[in-house]
Amino acid sequence: MTDVRTPDAGVEFLDRLLERSERNPDRSRPASAAPEYDRLSTAQQVSRFHDQMAAAERFGAVELLQGKRDRSHLIERVRVRDPKLLARHLGRPPAPATAQRVRNELLPVATAGEPWVVGLLDEMTARWTRNEPAYRLTAGQADASKEFFTLLASISRQEAKGLDARTFSQKATNDTKAFDRHASRLAAVLGVQIGQPGAAADVVWAHIGLERFSHPVHLKGPIAVDGASGRVVDGRAKPFASIHPEMLSQLSVLVRPTAVLTIENYASFNRQVREIEDGSLVVYTGGFPAAGVIELLSKVLVTVPAEVPFLHWGDVDAGGLRIFRYLEENLPRGPRPHLMTKELAEKAGQPADPEPSLGSIARSESAIRNLADWLAFGSDVRHLEQEALEPRSVVPAADHGLG
């Protein structure tokens, strides 16, 4: 209960009652509360509190229940009679009216994005109607909410792709720091939207193509970048080369690679490029691939013949399968799994709990749908970190690892 020792003890008490009413509008009994007289330290404070309750009762907002016998001079309980009248008595509109007004203000911003942005506005409005915060935003924070929905609408239009956070924030809101103010709630909303509630922020940013800083792409294979003064980067350099995304317009494939292999883990990537020489193009994704990785792979995959095998090697766990699915959904053609099988996980993996959220992959046409089904609903599930395996060439047995 609100500390009623302040001069506005009655107002705060009535505010709390109204909040209880609005948060549960369908309650079978009206919201009520008992005053805590032991927090009123003087007779003057008690008298003021009684006057405030009496005024609210005369207004028709509440009903006062008096104590019995030797406590008949005290109020035993205050019960809400009409939440709308109580809101008027306190000098503010009811929560549903405030929520609707804010929704009307935000609707033009939300409709500038994809339909799911409007759906989110409806969800938040429902919570505001009950006088609850939504993603730590209250109905009274209309300006902050407008900024939040401006960012979301822009992201839904894929306008964050290839940009760092500050640049994107400036373009979307004319404020370089707006993204930072909303980063945690953006990650929470977008994590749900991409089917990964609770996903780490960097995973979410990778999905929307946002890069805090544009990272070079590490690779080994027969591609190069040529500039006006000659060759700038040779992908055949040992142990590997790095190409910055800004160089991709100058990228060329020198000779047809025997295969294209993407690798999730940095240690496994290093071992592969150092220990295996098979003429393949090996690309490090860095976990969830950033926009530069996707752009490079897209350019390579439309340049090399379709018969050149494309494979991906990652962890056999929820994160690894989501990375694999992300590649399938964002590249001209999807990869096949390399060293990602149930058999290998059962042999070298560690016991784990099923991950039902992988059900969407299991029900898809993904090349790893059977593996996803096992990890989502199987018994004796095991996770396999790719570092537990020795690197293996994809060329002698390009089909190896298909489950």
Secondary structure, DSSP 8 states (H G I E B T S, - for coil): ---TTSTTHHHHHHHHHHHHHHH-TT-SS--EE---GGG--SHHHHHHHHHHHHHHHHTTSEEEEE--GGGTTSEEEEEES-HHHHHHHTTS--HHHHHHHHHHHHHHHHTTS-HHHHHHHHHHHHHHHTT--BTTB-TT-HHHHHHHHHHHHHHHTTTTTT--HHHHHHHHHS-TTHHHHHHHHHHHHHHHHTT-TT--HHHHHHHHT--SS---EEEESSEEEEETTEEEEETT-SS-EEE-GGGGGGEEE-S--S-EEEES-HHHHHHHHHH--SS-EEEE-TTTT-HHHHHHHHHHHHHS-TTS-EEEE--BSHHHHHHHHHHHHHSSS--EESS--HHHHHHH-EE----GGGHHHHTS--TTHHHHHHHHH-SS-EEB-GGGS----SSTTTTTT--
